[in-house]
């Protein structure tokens, strides 16, 4: 039937997968999430205790938290 320009149903199963708009948008979204995660980690290292992005500032009961930035010397 292909000589008449007709295609059988499910004929696309024989072809390999191809990249389309949705695949490109998904790839772009993953890149944006990776870039945002890296940005947040770098900013967390700036305000984290001793440059540790995952560290927790010590809190004393009844006193405000004193955050020292990594570039400051107090």
N, C-alpha and C positions, 0 to 999 in steps of 0.2 A: 503494500500500500504506500510505501514511502516514495515510490516513483511518481505518484499523483499529488504529492505534497501533503498527504494526510499523515497524521501521527496517531499511534495507538495510545489509549489511556495508560498511564503508569510508565510511559516511555522515558520519563525523567529519571526513573530509578536506575537506568543503565548508565547515565552520565555521572561523573564524579561531582562532588560538592563544589560550588563556586562561591566566591565572595560577593555579597550583595550590600545594599545600603545599611541594613540592620547589623551585619557583621562589622562593618566599618564604624558605625556608631557605638557598638559594644566595645570595640577596641579603643576608641576615643574616650569612652567613659572610664575604662580601666586605667588608661594613662592619667586621666584627671584625678582619679582616686589615689593613685600612687604619688602623684605630685602633691596633692593636698596632705597626704599622710606624712610625707617627708617635710613639708613646710611646718606642720604642727609639731613634729618631733624636734626640729631645729629650734622653734620658738620655745618649746618646753625645756630644752637644754639651757636656754638663756635664763629662764626664771626658776629653774629647778635648783635644789640645794647642791652646791659644789659642782654645778654643770651636769647633773644627772637628770635627764628628762623624765625618768620614771620615779624619781625620789619624792619623798613626802616631807614637807616642812614640819619641824617640830612645833607643837602647839601647847602653850601653857594655859591652864584654866584661868579665865578672867583677863587675859592680856591679848592685845591684837597681834596678829601674825606679822612678823617682820620678814619681808621678802627682800633678799639681797640679790641683785642682778650679778651675773658672772663678771661683768666689766667694772663694777663698782668696788671701791675699797673703803669701807667704813669701819 
